[in-house]
Amino acid sequence: MKINKKSNKRKTIKRKTNKRKTDKLSRKDYENILSRYGLSTVGTVEMLRDRTEMALGVKMCRCLKSVSKQTKRSESDIFGICSNAVLTQKGVKSKQITCSKKRLAQGLTKTRRRRR
């Protein structure tokens, strides 16, 4: 840190952070995910997004229930296992997952880096 001679205050130096930007899913990404589950890929991008969120939410909740019945692990371990199996392997990240009433995986973004 540098000290300013006039005011004797320290100046903070801003450092560059290498945060990876997450991209929104494109129409092709939604179609790829839906085709893996044998669901319809016809409609607007908003319709595809809603179907994809519901499909991944149902898969995630089903995984959480089955793993919790099979093993005696903590809730965070179970969530990590299921999120890796359902979301990460498909190159998707979710902000919020709801398993009550309406099963949804909201706020889907890409996790894979683009090749140059």
MDTraj code that builds the backbone (N, CA, C; nanometers):
import mdtraj as md
import numpy as np

residues = "MET LYS ILE ASN LYS LYS SER ASN LYS ARG LYS THR ILE LYS ARG LYS THR ASN LYS ARG LYS THR ASP LYS LEU SER ARG LYS ASP TYR GLU ASN ILE LEU SER ARG TYR GLY LEU SER THR VAL GLY THR VAL GLU MET LEU ARG ASP ARG THR GLU MET ALA LEU GLY VAL LYS MET CYS ARG CYS LEU LYS SER VAL SER LYS GLN THR LYS ARG SER GLU SER ASP ILE PHE GLY ILE CYS SER ASN ALA VAL LEU THR GLN LYS GLY VAL LYS SER LYS GLN ILE THR CYS SER LYS LYS ARG LEU ALA GLN GLY LEU THR LYS THR ARG ARG ARG ARG ARG".split()
xyz = np.array([
    [0.0826, -0.1171, 0.0000],
    [0.0000, 0.0000, 0.0000],
    [0.0876, 0.1242, 0.0000],
    [0.0358, 0.2269, -0.0627],
    [0.1097, 0.3521, -0.0712],
    [0.0566, 0.4494, 0.0336],
    [0.1458, 0.5285, 0.0902],
    [0.1061, 0.6294, 0.1879],
    [0.1217, 0.7662, 0.1239],
    [0.0154, 0.8409, 0.1287],
    [0.0168, 0.9762, 0.0733],
    [0.0867, 1.0680, 0.1743],
    [0.1871, 1.1396, 0.1305],
    [0.2655, 1.2232, 0.2223],
    [0.1846, 1.3382, 0.2811],
    [0.0924, 1.3920, 0.2047],
    [0.0167, 1.5073, 0.2519],
    [-0.0829, 1.4703, 0.3619],
    [-0.1571, 1.3631, 0.3419],
    [-0.2638, 1.3343, 0.4367],
    [-0.2340, 1.2137, 0.5265],
    [-0.1239, 1.1445, 0.5038],
    [-0.0855, 1.0266, 0.5810],
    [-0.1933, 0.9169, 0.5815],
    [-0.2760, 0.9161, 0.4802],
    [-0.3769, 0.8109, 0.4677],
    [-0.3281, 0.7078, 0.3670],
    [-0.3642, 0.5859, 0.3940],
    [-0.3244, 0.4796, 0.3014],
    [-0.4234, 0.4706, 0.1869],
    [-0.3695, 0.4552, 0.0698],
    [-0.4540, 0.4367, -0.0473],
    [-0.4649, 0.2879, -0.0750],
    [-0.5837, 0.2447, -0.1025],
    [-0.6013, 0.1042, -0.1356],
    [-0.5802, 0.0851, -0.2848],
    [-0.5148, -0.0198, -0.3163],
    [-0.4865, -0.0525, -0.4555],
    [-0.5902, -0.1535, -0.5006],
    [-0.6586, -0.1209, -0.6083],
    [-0.7587, -0.2128, -0.6610],
    [-0.6882, -0.3202, -0.7428],
    [-0.7219, -0.4426, -0.7107],
    [-0.6635, -0.5541, -0.7844],
    [-0.7671, -0.6141, -0.8766],
    [-0.7201, -0.6629, -0.9878],
    [-0.8105, -0.7265, -1.0815],
    [-0.8470, -0.8648, -1.0295],
    [-0.9733, -0.8954, -1.0357],
    [-1.0173, -1.0280, -0.9957],
    [-1.0529, -1.1065, -1.1200],
    [-1.0236, -1.2318, -1.1169],
    [-1.0521, -1.3176, -1.2305],
    [-1.1822, -1.3933, -1.2082],
    [-1.2905, -1.3200, -1.1962],
    [-1.4199, -1.3840, -1.1806],
    [-1.4678, -1.4303, -1.3169],
    [-1.5171, -1.5522, -1.3193],
    [-1.5673, -1.6070, -1.4435],
    [-1.7122, -1.5632, -1.4607],
    [-1.7436, -1.5072, -1.5737],
    [-1.8798, -1.4630, -1.5989],
    [-1.9651, -1.5847, -1.6350],
    [-2.0858, -1.5851, -1.5830],
    [-2.1785, -1.6907, -1.6200],
    [-2.2717, -1.6367, -1.7260],
    [-2.2910, -1.7133, -1.8283],
    [-2.3745, -1.6713, -1.9394],
    [-2.5144, -1.7289, -1.9245],
    [-2.6090, -1.6576, -1.9815],
    [-2.7447, -1.7094, -1.9847],
    [-2.7511, -1.8216, -2.0868],
    [-2.8438, -1.9113, -2.0662],
    [-2.8594, -2.0220, -2.1592],
    [-2.9254, -1.9737, -2.2881],
    [-2.8821, -2.0266, -2.3994],
    [-2.9401, -1.9905, -2.5278],
    [-3.0521, -2.0886, -2.5614],
    [-3.1203, -2.0603, -2.6686],
    [-3.2289, -2.1478, -2.7137],
    [-3.1769, -2.2887, -2.7413],
    [-3.0588, -2.2973, -2.7994],
    [-2.9996, -2.4271, -2.8322],
    [-2.9685, -2.5062, -2.7042],
    [-2.9224, -2.4377, -2.5987],
    [-2.8950, -2.5045, -2.4716],
    [-3.0221, -2.5630, -2.4119],
    [-3.1308, -2.4827, -2.4137],
    [-3.2580, -2.5329, -2.3620],
    [-3.3054, -2.6539, -2.4419],
    [-3.2909, -2.6470, -2.5743],
    [-3.3335, -2.7585, -2.6592],
    [-3.2522, -2.8844, -2.6306],
    [-3.1217, -2.8695, -2.6084],
    [-3.0374, -2.9852, -2.5780],
    [-3.0794, -3.0521, -2.4477],
    [-3.1064, -2.9720, -2.3448],
    [-3.1471, -3.0281, -2.2154],
    [-3.2812, -3.0976, -2.2268],
    [-3.3776, -3.0340, -2.2953],
    [-3.5104, -3.0937, -2.3092],
    [-3.5074, -3.2205, -2.3929],
    [-3.4233, -3.2239, -2.4959],
    [-3.4163, -3.3441, -2.5795],
    [-3.3545, -3.4618, -2.5049],
    [-3.2682, -3.4352, -2.4057],
    [-3.2125, -3.5423, -2.3232],
    [-3.3205, -3.6134, -2.2424],
    [-3.4230, -3.5370, -2.2033],
    [-3.5321, -3.5930, -2.1246],
    [-3.6517, -3.6323, -2.2096],
    [-3.6418, -3.6191, -2.3404],
    [-3.7491, -3.6593, -2.4302],
    [-3.8693, -3.5662, -2.4258],
    [-3.8473, -3.4387, -2.3955],
    [-3.9560, -3.3419, -2.3898],
    [-3.9580, -3.2581, -2.5166],
    [-4.0710, -3.1939, -2.5411],
    [-4.0902, -3.1145, -2.6616],
    [-3.9973, -2.9933, -2.6631],
    [-3.9389, -2.9668, -2.7798],
    [-3.8488, -2.8526, -2.7948],
    [-3.9110, -2.7451, -2.8826],
    [-4.0448, -2.7455, -2.8946],
    [-4.1148, -2.6490, -2.9776],
    [-4.1712, -2.5389, -2.8889],
    [-4.1574, -2.4142, -2.9324],
    [-4.2146, -2.3016, -2.8591],
    [-4.1160, -2.1867, -2.8501],
    [-4.1576, -2.0836, -2.7797],
    [-4.0725, -1.9663, -2.7629],
    [-3.9636, -1.9961, -2.6601],
    [-3.8676, -1.9074, -2.6500],
    [-3.7568, -1.9255, -2.5559],
    [-3.8087, -1.9271, -2.4125],
    [-3.9099, -1.8436, -2.3832],
    [-3.9666, -1.8401, -2.2483],
    [-4.0321, -1.9732, -2.2129],
    [-4.1031, -2.0324, -2.3103],
    [-4.1657, -2.1629, -2.2873],
    [-4.0603, -2.2708, -2.2652],
    [-3.9538, -2.2661, -2.3438],
    [-3.8461, -2.3636, -2.3288],
    [-3.7781, -2.3487, -2.1931],
    [-3.7579, -2.2232, -2.1501],
    [-3.6959, -2.1977, -2.0201],
    [-3.7822, -2.2551, -1.9074],
    [-3.9139, -2.2310, -1.9148],
    [-4.0042, -2.2814, -1.8110],
    [-4.0035, -2.4342, -1.8064],
    [-4.0085, -2.4970, -1.9242],
    [-4.0052, -2.6445, -1.9288],
    [-3.8749, -2.6991, -1.8739],
    [-3.7643, -2.6343, -1.9074],
    [-3.6333, -2.6794, -1.8607],
    [-3.6215, -2.6636, -1.7094],
    [-3.6678, -2.5507, -1.6558],
    [-3.6635, -2.5296, -1.5111],
    [-3.7472, -2.6341, -1.4378],
    [-3.8636, -2.6659, -1.4941],
    [-3.9487, -2.7670, -1.4304],
    [-3.8852, -2.9050, -1.4381],
    [-3.8294, -2.9398, -1.5546],
    [-3.7696, -3.0728, -1.5722],
    [-3.6506, -3.0925, -1.4789],
    [-3.5618, -2.9927, -1.4719],
    [-3.4453, -3.0045, -1.3841],
    [-3.4857, -2.9986, -1.2367],
    [-3.5891, -2.9216, -1.2053],
    [-3.6381, -2.9161, -1.0677],
    [-3.6947, -3.0494, -1.0223],
    [-3.7726, -3.1136, -1.1080],
    [-3.8292, -3.2450, -1.0748],
    [-3.7171, -3.3469, -1.0579],
    [-3.6203, -3.3459, -1.1480],
    [-3.5068, -3.4390, -1.1386],
    [-3.4293, -3.4181, -1.0089],
    [-3.4040, -3.2910, -0.9761],
    [-3.3260, -3.2585, -0.8571],
    [-3.3994, -3.3026, -0.7307],
    [-3.5278, -3.2736, -0.7217],
    [-3.6053, -3.3110, -0.6025],
    [-3.6163, -3.4624, -0.5887],
    [-3.6331, -3.5305, -0.7000],
    [-3.6395, -3.6760, -0.6976],
    [-3.5070, -3.7349, -0.6503],
    [-3.3970, -3.6768, -0.6960],
    [-3.2637, -3.7221, -0.6544],
    [-3.2428, -3.6976, -0.5054],
    [-3.2815, -3.5804, -0.4574],
    [-3.2639, -3.5483, -0.3149],
    [-3.3391, -3.6465, -0.2263],
    [-3.4621, -3.6813, -0.2654],
    [-3.5415, -3.7749, -0.1853],
    [-3.4806, -3.9145, -0.1848],
    [-3.4380, -3.9616, -0.3026],
    [-3.3859, -4.0984, -0.3109],
    [-3.2508, -4.1119, -0.2395],
    [-3.1643, -4.0126, -0.2523],
    [-3.0333, -4.0201, -0.1870],
    [-3.0485, -4.0093, -0.0357],
    [-3.1410, -3.9248, 0.0106],
    [-3.1599, -3.9107, 0.1560],
    [-3.2153, -4.0391, 0.2170],
    [-3.2946, -4.1148, 0.1415],
    [-3.3455, -4.2424, 0.1920],
    [-3.2355, -4.3489, 0.1951],
    [-3.1461, -4.3462, 0.0976],
    [-3.0434, -4.4496, 0.0849],
    [-2.9262, -4.4300, 0.1797],
    [-2.8889, -4.3065, 0.2078],
    [-2.7692, -4.2810, 0.2878],
    [-2.8022, -4.1996, 0.4120],
    [-2.7124, -4.2006, 0.5075],
    [-2.7271, -4.1231, 0.6313],
    [-2.6305, -4.0044, 0.6301],
    [-2.6247, -3.9333, 0.5203],
    [-2.5336, -3.8194, 0.5088],
    [-2.6041, -3.6903, 0.5462],
    [-2.5243, -3.5852, 0.5621],
    [-2.5812, -3.4551, 0.5958],
    [-2.6535, -3.3964, 0.4743],
    [-2.7344, -3.2977, 0.4995],
    [-2.8140, -3.2370, 0.3943],
    [-2.7263, -3.1700, 0.2883],
    [-2.6167, -3.1081, 0.3306],
    [-2.5289, -3.0416, 0.2343],
    [-2.4566, -3.1433, 0.1453],
    [-2.4211, -3.2606, 0.2016],
    [-2.3584, -3.3651, 0.1212],
    [-2.4551, -3.4171, 0.0156],
    [-2.5794, -3.4378, 0.0572],
    [-2.6809, -3.4885, -0.0349],
    [-2.7059, -3.3871, -0.1469],
    [-2.7127, -3.2606, -0.1108],
    [-2.7343, -3.1573, -0.2115],
    [-2.6179, -3.1524, -0.3104],
    [-2.4945, -3.1683, -0.2617],
    [-2.3779, -3.1688, -0.3499],
    [-2.3782, -3.2853, -0.4461],
    [-2.4173, -3.4022, -0.3962],
    [-2.4232, -3.5215, -0.4819],
    [-2.5243, -3.5006, -0.5939],
    [-2.6427, -3.4540, -0.5576],
    [-2.7496, -3.4378, -0.6570],
    [-2.7226, -3.3221, -0.7527],
    [-2.6688, -3.2128, -0.7032],
    [-2.6419, -3.1006, -0.7928],
    [-2.5333, -3.1368, -0.8932],
    [-2.4374, -3.2183, -0.8527],
    [-2.3351, -3.2643, -0.9467],
    [-2.3968, -3.3559, -1.0511],
    [-2.4819, -3.4483, -1.0074],
    [-2.5411, -3.5449, -1.0998],
    [-2.6398, -3.4801, -1.1960],
    [-2.7214, -3.3888, -1.1468],
    [-2.8288, -3.3338, -1.2285],
    [-2.7861, -3.2079, -1.3036],
    [-2.7161, -3.1169, -1.2377],
    [-2.6886, -2.9870, -1.2982],
    [-2.5490, -2.9741, -1.3573],
    [-2.4454, -3.0013, -1.2795],
    [-2.3088, -2.9727, -1.3206],
    [-2.2659, -3.0548, -1.4420],
    [-2.3086, -3.1795, -1.4485],
    [-2.2695, -3.2622, -1.5623],
    [-2.3324, -3.2155, -1.6924],
    [-2.4377, -3.1375, -1.6830],
    [-2.4999, -3.0815, -1.8026],
    [-2.4498, -2.9410, -1.8319],
    [-2.3569, -2.8908, -1.7498],
    [-2.3002, -2.7591, -1.7725],
    [-2.3934, -2.6469, -1.7319],
    [-2.4751, -2.6712, -1.6279],
    [-2.5747, -2.5744, -1.5851],
    [-2.5579, -2.5473, -1.4365],
    [-2.5869, -2.4241, -1.3960],
    [-2.5837, -2.3860, -1.2557],
    [-2.7175, -2.3209, -1.2241],
    [-2.7699, -2.3463, -1.1037],
    [-2.9000, -2.2927, -1.0660],
    [-2.8872, -2.2048, -0.9429],
    [-2.9608, -2.0934, -0.9411],
    [-2.9581, -2.0051, -0.8260],
    [-3.0468, -2.0557, -0.7138],
    [-3.1645, -2.1083, -0.7480],
    [-3.2607, -2.1494, -0.6470],
    [-3.3321, -2.2754, -0.6913],
    [-3.3490, -2.3685, -0.5967],
    [-3.4220, -2.4917, -0.6244],
    [-3.5346, -2.5033, -0.5229],
    [-3.6554, -2.5269, -0.5733],
    [-3.7715, -2.5400, -0.4869],
    [-3.8295, -2.6792, -0.5023],
    [-3.8514, -2.7472, -0.3907],
    [-3.9088, -2.8819, -0.3964],
    [-4.0509, -2.8877, -0.3410],
    [-4.1033, -2.7766, -0.2922],
    [-4.2404, -2.7774, -0.2432],
    [-4.3332, -2.7232, -0.3510],
    [-4.4581, -2.7581, -0.3446],
    [-4.5616, -2.7163, -0.4392],
    [-4.5165, -2.7331, -0.5833],
    [-4.4517, -2.6312, -0.6377],
    [-4.4064, -2.6356, -0.7771],
    [-4.2565, -2.6609, -0.7780],
    [-4.2150, -2.7711, -0.8327],
    [-4.0722, -2.8055, -0.8351],
    [-4.0030, -2.7299, -0.9474],
    [-3.9084, -2.6439, -0.9099],
    [-3.8398, -2.5607, -1.0077],
    [-3.6917, -2.5489, -0.9750],
    [-3.6123, -2.5306, -1.0778],
    [-3.4715, -2.4940, -1.0648],
    [-3.4588, -2.3593, -1.1343],
    [-3.4650, -2.2504, -1.0586],
    [-3.4705, -2.1171, -1.1169],
    [-3.3322, -2.0559, -1.1341],
    [-3.3226, -1.9652, -1.2296],
    [-3.1985, -1.8908, -1.2523],
    [-3.0890, -1.9761, -1.3116],
    [-3.1185, -2.0470, -1.4188],
    [-3.0185, -2.1346, -1.4815],
    [-2.9175, -2.0537, -1.5608],
    [-2.7893, -2.0835, -1.5424],
    [-2.6819, -2.0201, -1.6180],
    [-2.5813, -2.1266, -1.6584],
    [-2.4969, -2.0929, -1.7540],
    [-2.3934, -2.1856, -1.8003],
    [-2.2781, -2.1907, -1.7010],
    [-2.2105, -2.3055, -1.6937],
    [-2.0922, -2.3150, -1.6099],
    [-1.9678, -2.3478, -1.6914],
    [-1.9833, -2.3969, -1.8084],
    [-1.8672, -2.4350, -1.8903],
    [-1.8096, -2.3138, -1.9604],
    [-1.6783, -2.3120, -1.9698],
    [-1.6128, -2.2037, -2.0425],
    [-1.6191, -2.2327, -2.1914],
    [-1.6250, -2.1263, -2.2669],
    [-1.6259, -2.1420, -2.4112],
    [-1.4841, -2.1669, -2.4595],
    [-1.4730, -2.2539, -2.5568],
    [-1.3408, -2.2809, -2.6148],
    [-1.3078, -2.1734, -2.7148],
    [-1.1824, -2.1342, -2.7173],
    [-1.1404, -2.0294, -2.8108],
    [-1.0788, -2.0872, -2.9322],
])
top = md.Topology()
chain = top.add_chain()
for i, resn in enumerate(residues, 1):
    res = top.add_residue(resn, chain, resSeq=i)
    for name in ("N", "CA", "C"):
        top.add_atom(name, md.element.get_by_symbol(name[0]), res)
traj = md.Trajectory(xyz[None], top)
